[in-house]
Amino acid sequence: MRVAIVHYWLVSMRGGEKVVEALCDMYPNADIFTLVYDEAQVSEKIRRHKIIPSFLQRIPGAVKRYQSLLPLMPFALESFDLRGYDLIISSESGPAKGIIPPPHAVHVCYCHSPMRYLWDHYHAYRSHAGRTARFLMPILAPLLRSWDANSSLRVDRFVANSHHVAGRIDKYYRRTATVVPPPVAVDEFVPTNELEDFYLCAGQIVPYKRIDLAVQAFTEMKRNLVVIGDGAKGDIDALKRMAGPTVRFLGRASFPVLKSKLARCRALIFPGEEDFGIVPVEAMASGRPVIAFGGGGALETVVHGHTGLLFDEQTVEALVDAVNLFEHGDYEFRPDIIRMHASQFSATKFRSSMQKIIDEELASRRRVAPSDAKIMAVPRTYNGETPIPLH
């Protein structure tokens, strides 16, 4: 069986690329198709596979400015020649599912999120875009939404990384999705008794993650906050301007530094609404509780009062109240229980769940394979009159 993995772009190692790594473990001989590819930024596990980038790769500067090429992405995806592949697994977020699968192939789409900048986050993205993008988005977005929705019909089975995303797949594509949480390397995180007096906020610095709420809240409370993550210079500078002396920015940290901070913080602060949110699971795997906004994927990973606290509004006041409640000591957060809860999101469980779904789809396709079908000549009728004989 020939297997193709289609991923939106391979230019870093974040949650989506961890899914690709898990799929590579499942199918070590699979070929990988992607819009653009930066070999230096992906893992050795991914590089061992044959990687086929689209024609966008040949555009000067595309690897760095791939997001500006969104209008060309449908053409790039449909240019991939997937004849001869029996199983296609698309890793969708940016997009990826818009390939043209051959008739005999099974196409399973693991959806991290329908494209945020076309659907539910469209207005937020447009408000932060440059002048040219703000002008073009209302013209191009309707065409891209139509293509995105229509291309969902090319998928045999949708798998969502959370019930939150499954609801959006139903809303925008009118398709049902099976929920399989993404793989988290829970075994690589280890609790410690050497706690330090700081809270942690970690992740890519983009507006929708609402790191500004954490910076403002901890500046107001005069409590220690460490921010780990990289992003656009303008976004980082804006956060630094509002930050007081108790807030420290470490920038993009190595995995050992992130691992150490997760294990030693008092709690992880997670004020954004994520599709799933891997960092909270990593914090819980480190035995640390999470103080999160009660929306999106956090509702499916953080158990209020047991593995962390959830606050109801994305406001500074709500976050301050949650931190004060956490420090008041009404809840006991045991590292062993928190870590046990995180274990259900392991890479092993992801691979097992995905394999079951893929096997079901392959078996279903074999039951209706053309070689097993019997073609029968059916007499034609016109307006209920005598059938015309077929010779």
C-alpha positions in Angstrom: 0.0 0.0 0.0 1.4 3.4 -1.0 0.8 6.1 1.5 1.0 9.9 1.1 1.0 12.4 4.0 -0.1 15.9 3.0 0.9 18.7 5.4 0.2 22.4 4.9 3.8 23.6 5.3 7.0 22.3 6.9 8.9 25.4 8.1 9.0 24.7 11.9 8.4 22.1 14.6 5.1 22.9 16.3 2.0 20.9 17.2 1.1 20.1 13.6 4.5 18.8 12.8 4.4 16.5 15.8 1.3 15.0 14.3 3.3 14.5 11.1 6.0 12.8 13.1 3.5 10.4 14.6 2.1 9.6 11.2 5.7 8.9 10.0 6.0 6.4 12.9 2.9 4.7 11.6 3.9 4.7 8.0 7.7 4.8 7.7 7.6 4.5 3.9 5.1 7.3 3.3 5.9 10.2 1.0 5.2 13.7 2.3 3.7 16.4 0.2 3.8 20.0 1.4 3.3 23.5 0.1 6.8 24.8 1.2 9.6 23.1 3.0 12.5 24.3 5.1 14.8 21.3 5.6 16.8 23.0 8.4 13.7 23.6 10.5 12.2 20.1 10.7 13.2 17.0 12.6 15.4 14.1 11.3 12.4 11.8 11.5 10.5 13.9 8.9 13.6 14.5 6.8 14.1 10.7 6.4 11.0 10.6 4.2 10.7 11.6 0.6 9.3 15.2 0.7 7.7 16.8 -2.3 7.1 20.5 -2.1 4.7 22.4 -4.4 5.6 24.9 -7.1 5.4 27.6 -4.5 8.8 26.5 -3.3 10.3 27.9 -6.4 9.0 31.5 -5.7 11.8 33.6 -4.2 11.2 34.2 -0.5 8.3 31.7 -0.4 9.7 29.7 2.5 9.8 32.8 4.7 6.6 34.5 3.4 4.5 31.5 2.6 1.4 32.9 4.3 1.2 35.8 1.8 0.8 33.2 -0.9 -2.6 32.0 0.4 -4.5 32.8 -2.9 -2.1 30.4 -4.8 -2.4 27.5 -2.3 -5.5 25.9 -3.9 -3.7 25.7 -7.2 -0.5 24.4 -5.6 -2.4 21.6 -3.7 -4.4 20.5 -6.8 -1.1 20.3 -8.8 0.1 17.4 -6.7 0.0 14.1 -8.7 -1.3 11.5 -6.2 -2.0 8.7 -8.8 -0.9 5.4 -7.4 -1.4 6.2 -3.8 -3.8 4.0 -1.9 -4.0 6.0 1.4 -3.8 9.8 1.7 -3.7 11.4 5.1 -4.0 15.2 5.1 -2.9 17.3 8.0 -5.2 20.3 7.7 -5.0 23.7 9.1 -3.4 25.9 6.5 -4.9 24.2 4.1 -4.0 20.6 3.0 -7.1 18.7 2.3 -7.6 20.4 -1.1 -5.6 17.8 -3.0 -7.3 15.8 -5.7 -7.4 12.1 -4.5 -7.6 9.3 -7.1 -10.9 7.5 -7.2 -9.6 4.3 -5.6 -7.7 6.0 -2.7 -8.9 6.5 0.9 -8.5 10.2 2.1 -8.5 10.7 5.8 -8.1 14.3 7.0 -6.7 15.1 10.5 -8.0 18.6 11.0 -6.2 20.8 13.5 -8.6 23.6 12.6 -10.6 24.9 9.6 -8.6 27.9 8.3 -9.0 30.5 11.1 -8.2 33.4 8.9 -11.1 32.5 6.5 -13.7 31.6 9.1 -14.2 32.4 12.7 -11.0 34.5 13.2 -11.4 36.3 9.8 -12.1 39.8 11.3 -9.4 39.5 13.9 -6.8 38.6 11.3 -8.0 41.4 9.0 -7.8 44.0 11.7 -4.1 43.2 12.4 -3.2 42.8 8.7 -1.2 45.4 6.7 -2.9 47.9 4.4 -2.7 45.8 1.2 -3.9 42.6 2.9 -6.8 44.5 4.5 -7.8 45.7 1.1 -7.5 42.3 -0.7 -9.0 40.1 2.0 -12.7 41.0 1.4 -12.1 40.3 -2.3 -10.3 37.0 -2.1 -11.8 35.5 1.1 -15.2 34.6 -0.4 -13.6 32.7 -3.2 -11.2 30.9 -0.9 -14.1 30.0 1.5 -16.0 28.5 -1.4 -13.0 26.4 -2.4 -12.3 25.4 1.2 -15.9 24.2 1.8 -16.1 22.5 -1.6 -12.8 20.7 -1.1 -14.1 19.1 2.1 -16.2 16.8 -0.1 -12.9 15.2 -1.3 -12.4 13.8 2.2 -13.7 10.3 3.1 -13.3 10.7 6.9 -12.6 13.8 9.0 -10.7 13.4 12.3 -10.7 16.5 14.6 -8.1 17.2 17.3 -10.9 18.3 19.8 -14.7 18.5 20.1 -14.3 22.3 19.7 -12.8 21.8 16.2 -15.3 19.0 15.4 -18.1 21.6 16.0 -16.4 24.0 13.6 -16.1 21.3 11.0 -19.8 20.7 11.3 -20.6 24.4 11.1 -18.4 25.3 8.1 -18.2 22.0 6.1 -21.4 20.2 7.3 -19.4 17.1 7.9 -19.1 15.0 11.1 -15.7 14.3 12.6 -14.2 11.7 14.9 -12.3 13.3 17.8 -8.7 12.1 18.4 -6.5 14.4 20.5 -3.1 15.2 19.0 0.0 13.4 20.3 1.8 14.9 23.2 5.3 13.7 24.3 4.1 13.4 27.9 6.9 11.0 28.9 9.5 13.7 28.1 8.2 15.9 30.9 9.2 15.2 34.5 7.8 16.8 37.7 10.1 18.2 40.3 9.9 19.4 43.9 12.1 22.4 43.2 9.4 24.9 42.5 10.1 28.6 42.0 8.1 31.7 42.6 6.9 32.5 39.1 4.0 31.8 36.8 4.6 30.8 33.1 3.0 31.9 29.9 4.3 30.0 26.8 3.4 29.8 23.1 3.7 31.7 19.9 3.1 35.4 20.5 0.1 36.2 18.3 -2.9 38.3 19.2 -5.5 35.6 19.5 -3.5 33.8 22.3 -4.2 36.9 24.5 -0.9 36.9 26.2 -1.6 40.6 26.7 -4.1 39.6 29.4 -1.4 37.8 31.4 1.1 40.6 31.0 -1.4 43.2 32.2 -2.7 41.0 35.1 0.7 40.1 36.5 1.9 43.7 36.1 -1.1 44.8 38.1 -0.7 42.1 40.8 3.1 42.7 40.9 3.6 38.9 40.7 6.4 37.2 38.7 5.5 36.1 35.2 7.9 34.5 32.7 6.8 34.7 29.0 8.3 32.1 26.5 7.6 32.4 22.8 8.4 34.2 19.6 6.3 36.3 17.2 6.2 39.4 15.2 8.4 42.2 16.5 5.4 44.6 16.7 3.4 42.2 18.8 6.4 41.5 21.2 7.2 45.3 21.5 3.6 46.0 22.4 3.6 43.5 25.2 6.9 44.8 26.5 5.6 48.3 26.6 2.7 47.3 28.9 4.8 45.0 31.1 6.0 45.9 34.6 9.2 44.9 36.2 7.8 41.5 37.4 7.3 40.3 33.8 10.3 38.7 32.0 10.5 37.8 28.3 12.7 34.9 27.4 12.0 34.8 23.7 12.1 31.5 21.8 13.5 29.0 24.3 15.1 25.6 23.7 13.2 22.5 24.7 15.4 21.9 27.9 14.6 25.5 29.0 10.9 25.1 28.3 10.9 21.7 30.1 12.6 23.2 33.1 10.3 26.2 33.4 7.2 24.1 33.0 8.3 21.8 35.9 9.3 24.7 38.2 6.5 27.2 37.7 3.7 27.7 40.2 1.2 27.3 37.4 0.8 27.8 33.6 -1.3 30.8 32.5 -3.3 30.0 29.4 -5.6 33.0 28.5 -6.3 32.3 24.8 -8.9 30.2 23.2 -7.1 27.4 21.3 -8.3 24.6 19.1 -6.7 22.1 21.4 -3.7 23.6 23.2 -0.6 21.3 23.6 1.2 23.5 26.1 -1.4 23.0 28.9 -1.0 19.2 28.5 2.8 19.5 28.6 2.5 21.6 31.9 0.2 18.9 33.4 2.6 16.2 32.3 5.2 18.2 34.3 2.8 17.9 37.3 1.9 21.6 37.3 -1.7 23.0 37.3 -3.1 25.3 34.5 -5.0 28.5 34.9 -6.9 28.8 31.6 -9.7 30.6 29.9 -12.7 28.3 29.9 -13.1 28.0 26.1 -12.0 25.9 23.2 -9.7 23.0 23.8 -8.9 23.9 27.4 -12.4 22.7 28.3 -11.4 19.2 27.1 -7.9 19.1 28.8 -8.1 21.0 32.1 -10.4 19.7 34.8 -11.5 22.6 37.0 -10.4 22.1 40.6 -8.4 19.0 39.9 -5.7 19.8 37.3 -6.2 23.6 37.3 -8.7 26.4 37.3 -10.9 27.8 34.5 -12.0 31.4 34.3 -15.1 32.5 32.3 -14.1 35.8 30.6 -11.1 36.9 28.7 -10.5 40.0 30.9 -7.7 41.1 33.2 -10.2 41.1 36.1 -11.2 37.5 35.5 -7.6 36.3 35.3 -6.7 38.2 38.5 -9.6 36.6 40.3 -8.5 33.1 39.1 -4.9 33.7 40.3 -6.1 34.9 43.7 -8.4 31.9 44.0 -5.5 29.6 43.1 -3.2 31.2 45.7 -6.0 31.2 48.4 -5.5 27.4 48.7 -9.1 26.2 48.5 -8.0 23.6 45.9 -5.3 21.0 46.3 -3.4 20.2 43.2 -1.5 17.0 43.4 1.3 16.5 40.8 0.7 12.8 40.6 -3.0 13.2 39.8 -2.3 16.0 37.3 0.4 13.9 35.5 -1.9 10.9 35.4 -4.6 12.9 33.7 -2.1 14.1 31.1 -1.1 10.6 30.2 -4.3 10.1 28.2 -2.9 12.4 25.5 0.2 10.3 24.7 1.5 9.7 21.2 0.9 6.0 21.7 -2.8 6.6 22.2 -2.9 8.9 19.2 -1.3 6.3 16.9 -3.7 3.6 18.2 -6.8 5.7 17.6 -5.7 6.9 14.2 -4.8 3.3 13.1 -8.3 2.1 14.1 -10.0 4.8 12.0 -7.8 4.3 9.0 -8.3 0.5 9.1 -12.1 1.1 9.2 -11.9 3.3 6.1 -9.7 0.9 4.2 -12.0 -2.0 5.1 -15.0 0.0 4.0 -13.3 0.9 0.7 -12.4 -2.8 0.0 -16.0 -3.8 0.5 -17.0 -1.6 -2.5 -13.9 -2.1 -4.6 -14.6 -2.0 -8.4 -13.1 -5.4 -8.8 -15.8 -6.9 -6.6 -18.7 -5.0 -8.2 -20.9 -6.7 -10.7 -22.0 -4.4 -13.6 -25.5 -5.1 -14.7 -27.3 -3.8 -17.8 -30.6 -2.2 -16.7 -33.3 -1.7 -19.3 -34.1 2.0 -19.9 -37.6 3.3 -19.6 -39.1 6.4 -21.0 -42.2 7.9 -19.3 -43.2 4.5 -18.0 -43.4 3.0 -21.5 -42.1 -0.4 -22.7 -38.4 -0.8 -22.0 -36.1 -0.6 -25.0 -34.3 -3.9 -25.4 -30.6 -3.9 -24.8 -28.5 -6.0 -27.2 
